[in-house]
Amino acid sequence: NIEDISAEGAPCFWRIIRCGATINSPLPQWGSRSEEQQFFLLGWNVTAEKLQQKISNSLGSRLLNRNQAVTIICFNSLSYEERTKYLAYCKTLNFSALLIDSNLYNWLSSQDNKVESLFGATLAGSVCNPYTPNVAGAVPPEMFFGRENFISELKKPDGPCIVYGGRQLGKTALLLQIVGRKDPELMVCHFTMPSITSSLFDVLINELHKCGLKNVNRKNFERSIISYLEENPKKRILVLADECDQVLEADCERGCDEVRKLSTIMQETNRRFKIVLTGLHSVQRFNHVSNVPFIHYGTSICVGPLSPNEARDLLVEPLNWLGLDFEDKSLPLMAINHCNYHPKVIQMLGEELLKVVMSQYSRKQPFFTITKQILISVL
């Protein structure tokens, strides 16, 4: 799916094309945030000055914008000095693009992992900011570190059905990662419980309608679910209900009717229908309340701070792709300890480090060392 956007002639021939494609990128801009749209700026007889002018004109005419996944391909070689000029100019525009010339192309042809090698060679020195501390759970998969065992367990039919933990520790991000990892045999229905409702079933039925189960209602709920699974013997249904504290409180006051019905359906379908209830620590306490059928929901998962290795990877790996490294191996450990291994706080720290490096230091080279002084100034 390729579309021509623009073409220009002599003295330097340019062509801009848009391609519907997904790249296995280590950073969101060329991966999950690209919306499967890659933009390629192709140039012949390119110099640093001509490239700067073309980028400026393309941004000014809106043929390209700063949020797109842009790759520049030059069908000639660029010197190291021309590349550094390009990086310095992109910094003034706050514009990031992968730059491939004939030298880099020849080198990539000899590499086993060409995509990883491409990003490793072209991202250093760019102004791209991969950190997303304010996305309310919608963390790009490239910036989601750890929790893989939780994802695996929650997707299993016989895995846990209760997820709890403190605020902003990654419960919603965990659920959304499951939603984003497409599985043709798994219908995933994710929703956040509104605070004004007291019925889990009303919200669940409405969300199942959006997933294609149009005939489900309160009267035929159990029969409709069983019929769907009988008609689709390879399919499973996984319901991910977020922020369930209030609705569970209300249901327990009514004798846990809805929780009991959902538990019954899970058992009757051999857990091919499964619901995961997520909330704060108050959700977990229902496991210990008498006459509450949570025993059928299995063990609970507690989402807490990241492990030291996961926290370090979240901070360090994106910086490394951008050509940034710490002068001492103890500095990342000091940083994540200061953040209490909290994923959102670590993302905030990474974002602030990038801002400081880009705004306060004259970065003329692709690689830069973060000193203890810089880190302390951000902490």
Sequence and secondary structure as in RCSB ss.txt:
>XXXX:A:sequence
NIEDISAEGAPCFWRIIRCGATINSPLPQWGSRSEEQQFFLLGWNVTAEKLQQKISNSLGSRLLNRNQAVTIICF
NSLSYEERTKYLAYCKTLNFSALLIDSNLYNWLSSQDNKVESLFGATLAGSVCNPYTPNVAGAVPPEMFFGRENF
ISELKKPDGPCIVYGGRQLGKTALLLQIVGRKDPELMVCHFTMPSITSSLFDVLINELHKCGLKNVNRKNFERSI
ISYLEENPKKRILVLADECDQVLEADCERGCDEVRKLSTIMQETNRRFKIVLTGLHSVQRFNHVSNVPFIHYGTS
ICVGPLSPNEARDLLVEPLNWLGLDFEDKSLPLMAINHCNYHPKVIQMLGEELLKVVMSQYSRKQPFFTITKQIL
ISVL
>XXXX:A:secstr
 EEEEEEE TTS EEEEEEE     SSGGGTGGGTTEEEEEEESS  HHHHHHHHHHHHHTTSS TTSEEEEEES
S   HHHHHHHHHHHHHHT   EEE HHHHHHHTT SSHHHHHHHHHSTT       TTSTT   GGG  S HHH
HHHHHSTTS  EEEESTTSSHHHHHHHHHHS  TTEEEEEEE  TT   HHHHHHHHHHHTT TT  TTTHHHHH
HHHHHHSTT EEEEEEE  HHHHHHHHHTTSHHHHHHHHHHHHTTTSEEEEEEESHHHHGGGGSTT GGGGG SE
EEE S  HHHHHHHHHHHHHHTTEEESSTHHHHHHHHHTTT HHHHHHHHHHHHHHHHHHS   SS EEE HHHH
HHH 
